[in-house]
Amino acid sequence: MKIAVIGMGKIGLPLAAQFADKGHEVVGVDVNADTVATINAGNVPFPGEAHLDEYLARLVPAGNLRATTEYADGIPGADAIVIVVPLFVDADSKPDFGWMDSATRDLAANLSPGTLVSYETTLPVGTTRTRWKPMIEKISGLVEGEDFHLVFSPERVLTGRVFEDLRKYPKLIGGLTRAGAQKAREFYDAVLDFDERPDLERGNGVWDLGSAEASEMAKLAETTYRDVNIGLANQFSRFAEANGIDVYEVIAASNSQPYSHIHTPGISVGGHCIPVYPRLYLSTDPDADIVSTARAANAAMPAHAIDVLAANYGDLSGARVVVLGAAYRGGVKETAFSGVFDTVSALESRGATVTVHDPMYTDDELAKLGFKAHTLGTPVDAAVVHTDHAEYAQLTDADLPEVRVLLNGRANLAVPTGLADTQVTLGRGA
């Protein structure tokens, strides 16, 4: 097959490589000329994706994978088009379709009859049918279900381990017609491999959910569940702190039987998925008060963490405080919706002098994010562990000289004891 993948980001490029590795001719379309040039040179334009460099080093010289900025180059004659263009959420938590609208118009203007079009970007329920179908039909002059087929098939992978996750989880599809769903099943069967999953009654592989709406909702449900679960864990954490209880002992005890799956509380919930997709769900179900309450609880955690720091330190006015970690997740160079921004704001609102350290970012990169970069070994009065980078499990006294109070916002990271006069972990009230 000839396959076009629109959006050569941290999901789209590994997807394109996976498809090409199965022997298909793949063209990646991206608006960023530097990204396209980097890919065409056989290099990875971003760090951290396991095995991606190996794929590109093999597939680009062989001619199986190339990139272009021109839709007129990549779209005509494609058997399948996969769209992985970012969908943003504005300040009012409303979906901002700007980039996706632009990509859809450009693909529609170059669409050939007989093509399967699959959206993998997470969407509010109903978007595939009510937004993309009429837009593509109007611009292309083609009729969905007759001249082309449109489906929704959400990506379900984590950056850093995309190739592993593609094999591990069922590929969900939902079409607007039975014929479109069948086309999607045949396509994904031809481009993906699946691990054996005896734990799944239905087995691993391509799962047809019966409609685009069901497939859209499935992705929102699985990610919103995580936000709601973390929100509950954070509520438990705050109560435990106030009552001298170690919430992690409570969670471990609760999860020792198979009906409890309480997640891990922490200083913030970040990334492109968990903080965003509940808002996409709320955009079509605004009365879902459980979802909105959990989202608010999680969004309040950075400020709460600084309340805990102040309770142990005292007046933070003039205090030298370092926030350890800008990334939203350990080992990932990404600050999308990272809690570092609210953590720094909460500290500055109390008059602290704040610096930020992250082993994955240079001083210049931290400055571009709006932070004053910190060098380990520089004296500080207090420290806040925001990101569970493995490097912070190796901290020594020499890294944080003069520190009086250290607040660990990530209990899953074992920060060495004895680094500060007082060390506190969120959720441990004992």
N, C-alpha and C positions, 0 to 999 in steps of 0.2 A: 504493500500500500504506500501511497504518498500521504503523509500526515503533516499537518501544520499545527504547531503549538504556539498560541499567542500569549506572550508574557514570559520572558526568560529570567524570572526571578528565582527565589530559593525553592519554589515548588515546580515551576514550569520547566526550568532547565533540567533537573533530574528526571522529570517525566519524559521530556524529549529524548534524553539519553537512554532511558529504559525502553522506549518505543524503538529507537534506532538499534539498540542492542539485540532486539528480536528480529532484525533483518529488514526493517522497513526504511523507506526514504523519508527523513524527517527534516522539516524546515522550521526553525524557530523564528518568530516574528517579535521584534521588540522595538520600541521607539528610541531607545538609548543607543546611539551609534557606537559609543565606547564599549558597551556590553557586547554588542554584535561583533565588533572587531576582536575583542578578547576571546570570544567563543570560537570564531573562525580561525584564530591562531592556535586553537586547541588548549586554551587555558581557561581556568575557572575564574569568573569575575567576582566571586565572594568566597570567604573562607568558611570552613567548618562542616562541609557536607561530606560524609564518609564515602570514599571510593569514587566521587564524582570526577576527580582529576584523572583517575585511571580510565574511566569511561570516555572522557573527552580526548585523552591522548590516543585512544584506540579508534574511536568512531569518526572524529573529524578528518584525520588524514585518509581514512578509508572511503570517505565520501558519503557515509550514512547520515551524517548530521552536519548541518550548516545553519547559519543565522542570517537574517536580513532585516532591514528597517522598512522594507517596502511590502505592503500587503499585496500589491499587484504581482510581486515576485513569488510570494509564499502561498497565496490562497487559491488561485485558479487551478483547477484540475485535481485538487486534493480529494482523497477519498474520505478523510475525516479531519475535522478541525476541533481542537481542544483549546478552550479559553481559560486561562488562569491569570486574569488581570485583577489587580487589587480593587476591592470595594471598600470605600472609606465610610466612616461615621462622623458626622459633623458635630459641632459643639452642642447641639440640641439632641444628640443621639439619634439623628435621622440618617438613613442611608444616603451617601453621596455617590451617585452613579456616574460621575463625570468621566472617569477613565474608561469604565466599562461601556458606557454609551458610545464613546469615541471609537473604541475597538470594534464594537458591534456594527456601527455604521460602515467602518472600513472593510470589515469582512463581508458584510452584506453586499457592498458595491462590487466585490470581486468574486462572489460566490458562484460556483458552477453547479449545474443540476446533478443530482445524485449524491450530494455530499451529506455526511453525518456531521452535525454540529453539536458538540457536547460542552456544556458549561460546568467547570469544576470549582469555580469561585463560590464560596458560601453565600447564599442569597436568602432574602425574606421569602416566605412561602407565597407562591403565586407569581413570582417574577418571571420565570421561564415562559409561562403561558401568556401572561398579560402584558409583559414589557418586551421581551426579546422576540417572540413570535411575530407580533404585528410590525415591529421595527424592521426585522429582517425581510419579511414579506414585502413591505412597502418599498424598501430600497432596492431589493434584488429583483422584484417582479416575479418571484417564484412562490409556489404554494407549499406550505409545510404539510408533510404527510403524503404529498404527491411528488413534488420536485426536489425536496430535501427533507431531512429528518432532524428534529430538535429534541435533545434530551438534557436532563440534569443528572450529573454524577459527581458527588462531592469528593474533593480530596480529603483523605483521612490520615494524613501523615504528619510527623513532626520533623522540623528542619534538623539536620544533623544525622538523621537515620531514615531518609526517605526510601531508599532502596529496600531496606529491611521491612519497613512498614507496608510497602506496596505488596509484599508477599504475605504479610501476616494477617491482614484484615480483609474481610469480604469487600468487593467493589460494588457499591450501591448504584443502581441506575433507576431512572424513572422517565418514561417517555410521554409524549402527548398522544401517540398512537401506538397500537400494538406493533405495527411494522417498524416504527422508530425504535421501540424498545428492543426488538429482535436485532436490528442493525447494531445497536449499542452493545448488546450481549456478544455478538460475533466479533465486534471490534475489540472489546476489552479482553475477550478470550485469546485474541491473536497478539496482544501486546503485553500481557501480564502473566506472571507465574504465581502460583499460590502454594503456601505451605500447607501441610496437612493440619487440620484443626479438629481432632476427634471430640473436643469439648463443645463444638457447635453442632446442634441437632441437624441443622440444614446443610452443614458442611461449608468449607471455605470455597470461594470463587465469586462469580458475578451473581448478585442478588437483584432481581427485578422487583421493585416495591410497588409496581402497578400504576404509578402516576408520577409526574414531575413534582407535584406538590408533596407527596409522601416522601420522596427522596430529599427534597429541600428541608422538610421538617425533621427528618431523621438526623441530618447533620446539625441542625440547630438544637435538637433535643439532646444529643450526646454531649455537646459542648456546654449548653446551658445547665445541664445536670451537674457538671463539674463545678461551675460557678456557684450554683445553689448549695452544693455539698460543702465547698470551701467556706461559703458564707456561714453555714451552720457550724462548721468547725471553728471559725473565728469567733462566733458568739459563745461557744463553749469555752474557748480559750480565754476570753475576757472575763467570763464568770469565774473560771478556775483561778486566774490571777488574783481576783478580788477576794477569793475565799481560801487562799493558801493551798491550792490543789495543783498537782502536776497533770495538765490536760493530756499529755502524751501517754502517761500511764493509763489514764481513763480510756483514751482512744484505742490503745493496744488491747486492753481488756475487752472493750466492746467489740472490736473486730476479730476477737478470737472465736466467735461463732459466725456461721456463714450468712447471717441475715443483716449484718452491719458492715458497712463499707465507708466509714467516716474518713474523709480526706485529711490532709495535713494543713493546719492553720499556718499563717505567716504574715510577714510585714506587708506584702502586696501581691496582687494578681496581675500579671502583665502578659505581653505578647499580642500577636495579631488575632488570636482566637478567643480565649476565655473571657477577656473583658469586653469583646466586641460583639460576639454572636448573640449573647442575651439581649443586646440592644436591637439587633436585627429581628429577633423573635418578638420583642416588645413593640416593634414598629407595626406589626400586624395583629398583636394581641395585647393592647395597652392595659387591659384589666388584670394581667397576670401579676398580682401583687407579690406573690412568693418570689418571682424572678426579680422584680424591681427592688424588693427589700434586700435580697441577697446581694445584688449588685451594689446597692448603697452601703451595705455592711463591709464588703470587701474594699470599696473605694475609700472607706474611712480608716482603714488599718494603718497607713503611713502616719497619719496624724496621731492615732492612738499609740503607735510605737514611740513617738517622740514624747507623748505624755508620760509613758513608762520611764523613758530615759530621764526626763526632768524630775520625776518622783524619786529617782535614785541619785541624781546628781545635784539637784537644786536649781537655782536660777541659771539658765543657760545664756543669759545676756553676756556677750563678750567671750564665751567659751569657744575654744578651738575644737571643732568637731569634724571628724572625717567620716564620710559615708563610704563603706567598702562595697563596691559593686555598682555599676551603672546599668548593666545588662539586666533584662527581665528574668533570665534563667541562667544558671551556671553553665559555663562552657559554650555559650552562644553569644556571638557578637551582634546583639540586636537590642535596641532600646524602645521598641514599639510598645506604647502604653506602659512602660516600665514605671514602677513605683518610686524610682529614684527622684523623679521630678517633684512629686508631692512630699517626699521625705525631706528633700532639701528646702522646699518652701516652708514646711512646718518648722524646721530648725531656724531658718532665717527670720520667720515671724516672731520667734522668741529671742532674737538678737544674737544668735550664734554666728560665728565666723566659720563658714562651711567649705570644706574641700572634698573632692571625690576621687577615689582611686578605683581603677579597674585594670586587671592584668591584660585584658584583650584590647584596650584602647590606648592610643598615644596621648600625650598631653595636648597636642593640637586637636585631636579628635574630641577629647573631653571639652576643650574650650569651645569648639563649634557647637557642642550640645548645650552650652551655656554654663559650664562648670569651671571652677578653679581646680586644676589638677593637683593631686596630692602625691608626694613621693614617700614611700614607706621609709621609716627612720626619722621622719620629721616629727618633733614633739607635738602631742595633741592632749587635750583634756578629756575628750570622750570619743568613742567610736561606735558606729552603728553598722552591723553586718546586714547589708540589704540583699546581696546576691550570693547564692550558694556555689561560688567558684571553688573548686578543689584547692586552689592555692591558699585560701583563707584557713584551711584546716592545718596549714603549716606555719601559721604566724608565730613569731617569737617576741620576746620582750623588746628586742632591738628594733622591731618593726613599728612598735607603738610606744615610744618612750614618753614617760610622764602621764600616760593615760590613767585616769581615775575610775571611769565607768565605761564598760563595754556592754552594749546591748546587742544580743544575737537575735535577729529577726527570722532566722532560718534554723529551726531546731534539727532539721535533717543534716545540717552541717556541724560536725563536731569541732568547734573552735577550741583550741587548747585552753585549759584552765590556767589561772594565775597570771594572765596578761594584764589584768587591771585590779585595783583594790576591790572593785565590785563588778561582777559579771552577772548579767541577767539575760534570761531567754524568754521571749514572748510565750505565754501559755504555761510557764512554770511558776506558780504562785507560792510553792512550798519554800 
